């Protein structure tokens, strides 16, 4: 079977917008057609293919049966995936001895997708793009989940055209960057509790052979995926956990941009980072009120905070639904893919250097900065402790981004100790920040605070933070 690379941009839309989107695509294309497709996905009982990064399906297209094996995508909306396919005679996968999934054991049906697919060719003198609109469901037994996607697959020309088409159609109906493959949607349906729950960032796996540029792409893809996974839950459920993780994802994006600014700065870099910061600030107001509701409040105070929290959530949802809020991740994906930073001569050498040396130097500098800012942690001002907290966050995100490069047995053990110590510092400094922020949030709502809180809990937390900081500084470096 041939193994071509498919380059496609995937976006999601709402079910109620399907007909308008189809009409817009049909108007832009000389020829479009719609047909019903049924795809059955297979795996072992223990989902060994999924664990190895493969998806195996048989597509039923009339009388034809097309078997397709795909490898993992980068999960960031723009998919560049290895794919092998062949036509088969029956409804059971045909696994050749030299196939990557040979030897995994008995294969069984796991789930299926049933969609009406509208396809069209959108072409001009320079480019040719195949557009596919899928409207239907992912199904497993009696469970179903709506599936509404539009994919642009590049046949000829510049990748930039994919993003231009996305923006043109986003004027017609709201579109959001797609980060889930159809197989992922099916597995999430199998894991029923996963689909509508907030999720933490997935582990990042880097290879020492990577360049700085390649590692930056992987890290940014992870951050965008983290954001979109939780933004989708937030829009559907207004869940406080999803809001928190969406905000964390934005902080991770900012941290990644800052960490790699020496190799990624161009004419759009600062504006994109500012956009991320501004959106995070909107979510931050709602998050502060969620945190405040976890503290001791009078009945009257709680009522007013709940009212303010509801208003803050409404502002968050409105921001995510407007054009700028909706497009922010698409903007970043476009910049990451075709931005000027990728071809800038001034940073060429830095982009092509090995990631391991870059990682060691960045981690060393961030640790040194944290050590300097947190000196005498128990005695410094609240403002200085806040700066220490920010420095700890930067180091923690960099540790999560780059830690997989240091995989020797001793390094792995040191990494865990260092990460745990860093988490302890962040936890105690976060508690202190919440204590300092709560009266300010209440005052901002016009709620009088009757008296200063007892100093005992604050002093105790400061001592804990200072001890945790000492343990972190004493911890051996893993890089």
C-alpha positions in Angstrom: 0.0 0.0 0.0 1.2 3.5 -0.8 2.0 5.8 2.1 1.4 9.4 1.0 1.3 12.4 3.3 -1.9 14.3 3.5 -1.9 18.0 4.4 -5.2 19.2 5.6 -6.8 21.9 7.7 -9.8 20.9 9.7 -12.4 23.1 11.3 -15.6 22.5 13.2 -19.1 24.1 12.9 -22.5 23.9 14.5 -25.1 21.5 13.1 -27.5 24.4 12.4 -25.0 26.0 10.1 -24.5 23.0 7.8 -26.7 24.0 5.0 -25.4 27.6 4.8 -21.8 26.2 4.7 -22.7 23.7 2.0 -24.3 26.4 -0.1 -21.3 28.7 0.2 -18.9 26.0 -0.8 -21.1 25.0 -3.8 -21.2 28.6 -4.9 -17.4 28.8 -4.9 -16.9 25.6 -6.8 -17.9 24.5 -10.3 -18.7 21.0 -9.2 -19.8 19.6 -5.8 -21.5 16.4 -4.8 -22.9 14.8 -1.6 -22.9 11.2 -0.7 -23.4 9.0 2.4 -20.4 7.4 3.9 -20.2 4.8 6.7 -16.8 4.1 8.3 -16.1 1.3 10.8 -13.1 1.6 13.1 -11.2 -1.4 14.4 -8.8 -2.1 17.2 -7.9 -4.8 19.6 -9.9 -5.4 22.8 -7.2 -3.4 24.7 -7.0 -0.7 22.1 -3.4 -1.5 21.2 -3.5 0.3 17.9 -4.7 3.5 19.6 -1.8 3.2 22.1 0.7 2.8 19.3 -0.7 5.9 17.5 -2.7 4.2 14.7 -6.2 4.2 13.5 -7.7 1.5 11.2 -10.9 1.9 9.4 -13.0 0.5 6.5 -15.1 3.0 4.7 -18.3 1.8 3.1 -18.9 4.0 0.0 -21.7 2.3 -2.0 -20.4 -1.1 -3.0 -16.7 -0.1 -2.4 -14.8 -1.0 0.7 -11.7 1.2 1.3 -9.4 0.2 4.1 -7.2 3.0 5.6 -4.5 3.0 8.2 -3.4 6.4 9.6 -0.7 7.4 12.0 -0.8 10.1 14.6 -1.3 13.7 13.6 0.1 16.7 15.4 -3.2 17.5 16.9 -3.1 21.2 16.1 -5.7 21.7 13.3 -3.2 21.4 10.4 -2.7 17.6 10.0 0.3 16.2 8.2 -0.3 12.4 8.5 1.1 9.3 7.1 -1.8 7.4 5.4 -1.9 4.0 3.6 -5.1 2.7 1.9 -6.3 -0.1 -0.3 -9.6 -1.4 -1.6 -10.7 -4.7 -0.1 -13.4 -7.2 -0.9 -15.1 -7.7 2.5 -16.0 -6.0 5.8 -13.0 -7.3 7.8 -9.6 -5.6 7.8 -6.9 -7.3 5.7 -3.6 -7.1 7.6 -0.4 -7.9 5.6 2.6 -9.4 7.4 4.6 -6.2 6.8 1.9 -3.8 7.9 2.8 -1.6 11.0 -0.1 -3.0 12.9 0.6 -6.7 12.2 1.1 -8.8 15.3 -1.2 -6.7 17.6 -3.6 -9.5 18.0 -7.3 -10.0 17.2 -9.0 -7.0 15.6 -12.6 -6.1 16.5 -15.1 -3.3 15.6 -15.0 -0.4 18.1 -17.2 2.3 16.7 -18.4 3.9 13.4 -19.1 7.2 11.8 -22.1 7.9 9.6 -21.9 11.1 7.6 -23.3 12.9 4.6 -20.1 14.2 2.8 -20.2 17.1 0.4 -17.0 17.4 -1.6 -15.9 20.2 -3.9 -12.7 21.4 -5.6 -11.8 25.0 -4.9 -9.2 26.1 -7.4 -7.5 29.1 -8.9 -4.4 29.5 -11.1 -2.0 28.9 -8.2 -3.8 26.5 -5.9 -6.1 23.5 -5.9 -7.9 22.5 -2.7 -10.3 19.7 -2.0 -13.0 20.7 0.4 -15.0 18.0 2.3 -18.0 18.9 4.6 -19.0 16.0 6.9 -22.4 16.2 8.7 -23.4 13.2 10.8 -22.6 11.3 13.9 -20.1 9.1 15.7 -21.8 6.0 16.9 -21.1 3.1 19.3 -24.0 0.8 20.2 -26.8 3.1 21.2 -24.6 6.1 21.9 -24.2 8.9 19.3 -22.3 12.2 19.2 -22.8 14.9 16.5 -19.9 15.3 14.0 -19.7 18.5 11.9 -16.4 19.1 10.2 -15.0 20.8 7.2 -11.6 19.8 5.9 -9.4 21.5 3.3 -6.9 19.2 1.7 -4.1 20.8 -0.3 -3.6 19.3 -3.7 -1.5 22.0 -5.3 0.0 25.3 -4.2 0.7 27.1 -1.0 -0.5 25.9 2.4 -1.4 29.6 3.1 -4.4 29.1 0.8 -6.0 26.7 3.3 -6.1 29.4 6.0 -7.4 32.0 3.5 -10.3 29.7 2.6 -11.0 29.1 6.3 -11.3 32.9 6.9 -13.5 33.4 3.8 -16.0 30.7 5.0 -15.8 31.9 8.7 -17.6 35.0 7.4 -20.5 32.8 6.3 -20.7 30.6 9.4 -18.6 30.5 12.6 -15.7 28.0 12.3 -13.3 26.8 15.0 -10.0 25.0 14.6 -10.6 21.2 14.7 -8.2 19.2 16.9 -9.9 15.8 17.2 -9.6 13.1 14.5 -12.6 11.0 13.8 -11.0 8.1 15.5 -10.3 10.2 18.6 -14.0 11.2 18.7 -14.9 7.5 18.6 -12.6 6.6 21.4 -13.9 9.5 23.5 -17.4 8.1 22.9 -16.2 4.8 24.2 -14.7 6.6 27.2 -18.1 8.2 28.0 -16.9 10.3 30.9 -14.1 11.9 28.9 -16.1 13.7 26.3 -17.7 16.4 28.4 -15.0 16.8 31.0 -12.3 19.3 31.5 -8.8 17.9 30.7 -5.3 18.7 31.7 -2.5 19.1 29.2 -1.3 15.9 27.6 2.4 14.9 28.1 4.7 16.4 25.5 7.2 14.0 23.9 10.3 15.5 22.2 13.2 13.8 20.5 16.8 14.9 21.1 17.3 14.8 17.3 14.8 17.6 16.9 15.7 21.1 16.0 14.5 24.0 18.1 12.0 24.8 15.4 10.5 21.3 15.3 10.3 21.2 19.1 8.6 24.6 19.2 6.0 23.3 16.7 5.2 20.2 18.9 4.9 22.3 22.1 2.7 24.9 20.5 0.5 22.1 19.0 0.1 20.7 22.5 -0.9 24.0 23.9 -3.5 24.7 21.1 -4.9 21.2 21.6 -5.2 21.7 25.3 -7.0 25.0 24.7 -9.5 23.7 22.1 -10.3 20.6 24.1 -11.3 22.7 27.1 -12.8 25.6 25.2 -15.3 23.2 23.6 -16.4 21.9 27.0 -16.6 25.4 28.4 -18.8 26.6 25.5 -21.1 23.6 26.0 -21.3 23.4 29.8 -19.9 26.6 31.4 -18.0 24.2 33.7 -15.6 26.0 36.1 -13.0 23.2 35.6 -13.1 23.8 31.9 -12.7 27.5 32.4 -9.7 26.9 34.6 -8.1 24.6 32.1 -8.8 26.9 29.2 -7.1 29.7 31.1 -4.2 27.4 31.9 -3.9 26.5 28.2 -3.6 30.2 27.4 -0.9 30.7 30.0 1.0 27.7 28.5 0.7 29.3 25.1 2.1 32.6 26.4 4.9 30.8 28.2 5.8 28.8 25.1 5.9 31.9 23.0 8.1 33.7 25.5 10.4 30.7 25.9 11.1 30.5 22.1 10.9 34.2 21.4 14.5 34.3 20.3 13.8 32.0 17.4 10.1 32.9 16.7 10.0 36.7 16.8 8.6 38.4 13.7 6.2 41.1 12.7 3.2 39.2 14.2 4.8 37.7 17.3 4.0 40.5 19.8 0.4 41.0 18.6 -0.3 37.3 18.9 1.1 37.1 22.4 -0.9 40.2 23.4 -4.1 38.6 22.0 -3.5 35.6 24.2 -2.8 37.7 27.2 -6.0 39.8 26.6 -8.2 36.7 26.3 -6.6 35.1 29.4 -7.5 38.3 31.3 -11.2 37.9 30.5 -11.1 34.3 31.7 -9.1 35.4 34.8 -11.9 37.6 36.1 -14.3 34.7 36.1 -11.7 32.4 37.6 -11.0 34.8 40.5 -14.7 34.7 41.4 -14.8 30.9 41.3 -11.9 30.8 43.7 -13.6 33.4 45.9 -16.7 31.2 46.1 -14.5 28.5 47.7 -13.7 30.7 50.7 -15.8 31.6 53.8 -18.4 34.1 52.8 -21.6 35.4 54.4 -24.9 34.5 52.7 -25.2 38.1 51.4 -21.6 38.1 50.1 -22.0 34.7 48.4 -25.2 35.9 46.7 -23.5 39.0 45.3 -20.4 37.0 44.2 -22.5 34.4 42.4 -24.3 37.2 40.6 -21.0 38.7 39.6 -19.6 35.3 38.6 -22.6 34.7 36.3 -21.9 38.0 34.6 -18.2 37.2 34.3 -19.1 33.8 32.7 -21.5 35.6 30.3 -18.6 37.9 29.3 -16.3 34.9 28.7 -18.8 33.1 26.5 -19.5 36.3 24.5 -15.7 36.8 24.0 -15.2 33.2 22.8 -18.1 33.5 20.4 -17.1 36.8 18.8 -14.9 36.8 15.7 -11.6 37.7 17.4 -12.1 35.3 20.2 -13.1 32.5 17.9 -10.1 33.0 15.5 -7.3 33.4 18.0 -6.2 29.8 17.8 -6.6 29.7 14.0 -4.4 32.9 13.8 -1.7 31.1 15.9 -2.0 27.9 13.8 -1.5 30.0 10.6 1.4 31.9 12.0 3.0 28.7 13.3 2.7 27.1 9.9 3.5 29.9 7.4 4.6 32.8 9.5 7.6 34.9 8.6 9.6 33.6 11.6 10.0 30.3 9.7 12.1 31.8 6.9 13.9 34.7 8.8 17.6 34.7 7.9 18.5 36.3 11.2 17.2 33.4 13.3 18.0 30.5 10.9 21.0 29.2 12.9 19.0 29.4 16.1 16.0 27.6 14.7 18.2 24.8 13.3 20.2 24.2 16.5 19.7 21.0 18.5 16.9 21.3 21.0 18.7 19.6 23.9 21.4 22.4 24.3 18.7 25.1 23.9 16.6 23.4 26.6 19.4 23.1 29.1 20.3 26.7 28.7 16.7 27.9 29.1 16.1 25.8 32.1 19.3 27.0 33.7 18.4 30.7 33.2 14.8 30.2 34.5 16.0 28.4 37.6 18.6 31.2 38.3 15.9 33.8 37.9 13.6 32.0 40.3 16.4 31.5 42.8 17.2 35.2 42.7 13.6 36.4 43.1 12.7 34.0 45.8 15.7 34.7 48.1 14.5 35.3 51.6 11.0 34.3 50.6 9.6 34.5 54.1 10.7 38.2 54.5 10.0 39.7 51.1 6.9 41.8 50.2 3.7 40.3 48.8 4.5 42.0 45.5 7.9 40.3 45.4 6.3 36.9 46.4 3.9 37.4 43.4 6.9 37.9 41.1 8.4 34.8 42.5 5.2 32.9 41.8 5.3 34.1 38.2 8.9 32.9 37.9 8.0 29.5 39.3 5.2 29.2 36.7 7.6 29.9 33.9 10.0 27.3 35.1 7.3 24.8 35.7 5.9 25.2 32.1 9.4 25.0 30.7 10.0 21.9 32.7 6.8 20.3 31.3 7.6 21.4 27.8 11.2 20.2 27.7 11.5 17.5 30.4 11.0 14.5 28.0 14.4 15.3 26.4 16.1 14.0 29.6 15.2 10.4 29.7 18.2 8.7 31.3 17.1 6.7 34.4 18.9 9.1 36.7 17.5 12.2 34.9 14.0 10.8 35.0 14.2 10.4 38.8 15.7 13.8 39.2 13.0 15.3 37.0 10.2 13.9 39.1 11.8 15.3 42.3 12.4 18.6 40.7 8.8 18.8 39.3 7.3 17.8 42.6 9.3 20.4 44.5 8.3 23.0 42.0 4.6 22.1 42.3 4.8 22.5 46.1 6.3 26.0 45.7 3.6 26.9 43.3 0.8 25.5 45.5 1.8 27.5 48.5 2.5 30.7 46.6 -0.9 30.3 44.9 -2.6 30.0 48.2 -0.9 33.2 49.4 -2.0 34.9 46.2 -5.6 33.8 46.7 -5.4 35.2 50.2 -4.1 38.6 48.9 -6.6 38.7 46.0 -9.8 37.9 47.8 -10.2 41.2 49.6 -9.4 43.1 46.4 -12.1 41.1 44.5 -14.6 41.8 47.2 -13.8 45.5 47.2 -14.2 45.5 43.4 -17.7 44.3 43.8 -18.4 47.0 46.4 -18.5 44.5 49.2 -17.0 45.8 52.5 -14.6 43.5 54.3 -15.4 43.8 58.0 -12.0 43.1 59.4 -8.5 41.9 58.4 -8.3 38.1 58.3 -6.4 36.5 61.2 -2.7 36.5 60.5 -2.0 32.9 61.6 -3.0 31.0 58.4 -1.0 33.5 56.2 2.1 33.2 58.3 1.8 29.4 58.3 1.5 29.3 54.5 4.5 31.7 54.1 6.6 29.3 56.2 5.5 26.3 54.1 6.3 28.2 50.9 9.7 29.1 52.2 10.5 25.5 53.2 9.3 24.3 49.8 11.4 26.9 48.0 14.5 25.8 49.9 13.8 22.2 48.9 13.4 23.2 45.3 16.7 25.1 45.2 18.4 22.2 46.9 17.0 19.7 44.4 19.5 18.5 41.8 18.9 19.7 38.2 17.7 17.0 35.9 19.2 18.6 32.7 
